[in-house]
Amino acid sequence: MQTTSLRYFLTVARTGSIAAASSQLNVAASAISRQIANLEAELDCVLFERRPRGMVPSPAGERLAQHAQHVLLRAEQVVAEIQELQGLVRGLIRIACSEGFALDLVPKVIAGFHARYPGIRFELTILPPAQVTHVVAAGEADIGVTFRRAPTPPVAVVYETEVEMVALAAPDHPLAGSAMIQLPDLAAFPLALPTRDTTIRLVFEAACHAEGIAIEPVLTSNLLSALLSFVRSTKGLALMSALSVQTPVQLGELVQIPLRARSSLLRGIQVQTMRDRRLPRAVTVFLHALIAALPASGTRPIPADQL
């Protein structure tokens, strides 16, 4: 079995269709179908069950998917080890994160790392928190940065801490000079919030419920950048982690206002890697740089087998 056919097969297994795999791999659907047909002929078995909602691996397909993932990861490791013989000259680092980290923190760390090691390439994918953990566990991303939702994700957690929620506003906002505000203070201004399936919205609504208040947002969006654009142009407020907007705050484009409530407004964050995987040298060095940019109080030692 060739690695190309295994890669095509595994992508179909993950995406659920040949069309989706074709789009992700940028390969003709006919070529993917042919490779899968060749695998089925070679193994003399059916690898997928065709269902109304897509293609699902058969029992034989599930076994092959496990084997394919191991083979492809090992192939990537060999390539990384060869590149390491030349130092941090070449390599690819795949990062998955939720949008809050992609607005400012992760691109800023990437920029600093690129200045030191210009031959390293990056692939940054923005996903909901649970999907970040999924792609890291499957080996589709080297590093995941996400707000924690599951108590025990099937990954290695190399860093975790909790961060406070803050209110963000334009520099000329009436509350801009406040040392601290309370939840009821938000009701006097247009509020911009992410959608109900996000950790920040869940924490915020739980805090409002604990105080017996209800605050309806003027704007709800699944894009944090849209919320920030709203507050820049209005007397509105947006709620998110201070980690999401370090640079705009430092440049004076936005101000952050500490927010307090009777119940906790803390959210857990994690940096994740694939469990029991030895990371390539470039990934490990970048991982140290990323953790150095996060609050020091939450640092966990990186396991020795990942150095």
N, C-alpha and C positions, 0 to 999 in steps of 0.2 A: 504494500500500500504506500503510495506516494504522499508526501506531506500536503501537496496541493489538493488532492482529493479529500484528505482528512479535514483540511481547513474549510473547504466548501461544505462538506457534510456537517461539520460542527456549527457552521454559521446558519445553515438551514434549521438544524435542531434548536438553536437558540432563538432564531427569529420567527420560526413557525411557518415559513413559506419560502419557495424558491424566488419569488418576486422580491421579497424583502431582503433575502440574502444577496440577490443580484444588485440591488441598490446599495447595500452596505459595502459589498466587495468591489463594486464597479466592474462587474464581470457579466457577460451575457448570460441570461437565464438558461439558454440552450446548453452552454458549456457546463453550468452547474448540474443540470439534469443529466447530462452525459456522464459526468464524473460519479454521480450517485448511482446511476444505472450500472456503471462499471464495478463499483464497490459491491452492489447487490449480486452481480453476476460472479464476482470473485469469491464472495462469501457464501453464495448460494442461499440467500435468505432475504426477506423483506426488512428494510431498515426503517421505514416510516409507515405509519397508519394515516391514511387520508381521511380527515374529519371535516365537518362543515366549518369549523373555526380555524382550520389550518392543519399542518403536518405535524404529527406527534411521533417521536421515536418509538419503535416497537421495543419489546424486551431486548432483542438483539441490538437494536439501534442504541439503546441506553448503555449497553456494555461497550459498544464501539465509541460512544461519545466520551466515556470515561478514559478509554485508551487514547483517543484522539487528543483530548486535552493534555494528557500526560506527555504525549509525543511532541506536541507543538510547544508546550512550555519548555521541555528539555531542549528542543531545537533553538528556541530563543535564548536559553541560558548559555548554550555553546557559543552562539554568535556574540553574546555579551562578554563571555570570558575571553574570546579572541580579541574583541575591541579593547578590553581592559589591559591587554598586553601593551597597548599603545598609550595607556593613560586615558584620561577623560577627554579624548579627542573626538570620538563619534559615539552615537547611541541614541536611543529613543526612550523617553520617559512618558508613560501614559497615566494621566491623572483624571480621576472622576470626582466631581464635587457638586454640592448643591449650590444654587445660584448665589446665595449670600457670600460664599467664599470666592466666587468668580468675579464679583463686581470690582474687587480691589486687591484683597490679600494674595491670592494665588498668582494672578498675573504679575504682581509686584515682585514676588519671590522668584518667579520665572525670569523676569527681566534682569534681576541681580545675578542669577545663576548664569544666564546667557552671556552676560558681560565677562564673566570669569572663564566660561567654557563654551565658546561660540560654536563648537562643532556638535553640541548636543541639541537634539530636536525634541519638541514637546507635542503631545496630543492631549488637549483639554476637553473633556466631555461634561456637559451640565445635565444633571439628572435629579429627580426627587430623592430625598434621603435614603429611603429603603432600596431604591435601585442602585445607588452608589455602592451600598454594601453588597448587593447581588453581583455586580460586575467585578468587584474586587475578589469576592469569594470564588468566582468562576475563572479568574485569571485574565479577564479582559481589560483590567486596569492594574497598574503597578501600585498606585496609591489612591486611597479614597479619603476625602475630607468632607465630613457631613455632620449635620445635627443629629444627635442620637435619638432614635425612636424605639428600637428593639433593645431589650435589656441585655441579651447575650447574642450578638451577631456571630455568624459562622466565619469570623475573620480574626486576624491578630490585631489587637488594638495597641498601637505603639505610642499613643498620646491621647489623653482625654482630660477635659476640665469642664467647668460650667461658666457661662458668660451671662451678664445681665442684659436685659432689654433696655434700650434707650429711645427717647423721642428725638427725631431729626427734624430740623426746620431750616428755613432760609435765615441768613444772618440778621435780617431786619424784622424777624418775627417778634411779636410782643413778649413772648416767653424766653427769648434768646439769652437773656442775662440771668435767668433763674438758676439758683443753686440746685434746686430739686423741685419736681412737681409730683402731684398725686394723680391717681386715675381719674377722679372727677374733674380735674382741670382740663382733661382732653375734650370734654363734651362741648366746650365753648368754641372749638375750632374745627374746621374740616379735617377729617381723619382719613388717611390712606392706609389700607391694610392688605396683606396678602390673602390668598384664598383660605377657606376653612380647613383644608387638608394639610396645612403647613404647621410646623411646630410652634412658630411664633403666634399664629392665630389661636391655636389650642391653648397655649399658656395664657394669652391675653384674655380669652373668654372665660377661662377658669378663674382668673383673678377678679374679673368683673362680677362673675357669679358669686364669689365669696364676699364681695362688698355689697351685693344687692343692687348693682347698677347695670344699665344696658347702654352701650354706646355704639351707634350704627355708623359704619364708615361711609364717607361720601364716595370714595373710590375703592374698589376691590380689584386686584389684578394678580395674575400668576407670574408677573414679571416685576421684580423689585426695582429695576431701572425705571419702570413707568411710575412707580410710587415716588421715587426721588425726583423725577422730572415734575411731578405734580406739586411737591412741596417747594421746589425752587421757584415756581410761578404763582404761588398762592400764599395765604396766611395759614396754610394747612400744616399738619404734622404727619410723619410716618414713623412706624415703630419697627426697629430691627436691631441686630447686634452691632455694637460699635466696631467690631472687626470687619464689617462689611464696607465701611466707608472711612477708613483711616486717612487715606490721601485727601479726599474732598474736605474733610474736617481740618486737616493740617494746612490746607491751602486757603481756608476761610470760605470755601464755597457753600458749606453747610455747617451748622452748629449742632452738637449733641447735648441733650438735656437729660440729666439723670431722672429716672422715673421710679417711684416707689409705690408699693401696694401692700395690703395686709398679708397677702399670700405671696409665695415666691414667684418672681419673674425670671428665674434662672432657666437656661436651656443648656443641655449637655452637648458638647462637641467632641468628635473623635477623629483621629487620623488612623486609617486602617490599611493593612496590607494582607495579602493572601496568607492564610495559615500554613505553616511548615514549608514555606518557600524561601530559598536563599535569593535575596535580591541582587540584581546586578550592581556593580560598584557605583555607576552613575546615579542609579535610583537611590542608593543608600546615602550618598553625599547630598543629593538634593533633599532627601527626607530630613537630614539634620538641619539643612538651611530652612526648610519649611517649619519645623518644630521650633527653631530659634526665633521665628517671627511671631509665634503664638505666646500667650501668657505663660511665663516661666513656672507659675505655681501648679500648672497641670501636667508638666512633663513626666512621661514614663520612660525608663530606659529602653532603648531598642534592643530586642533580644540578640544575643551573641551570634546565633545562627543566621541572622539577617545582615550582619556587618560584612 
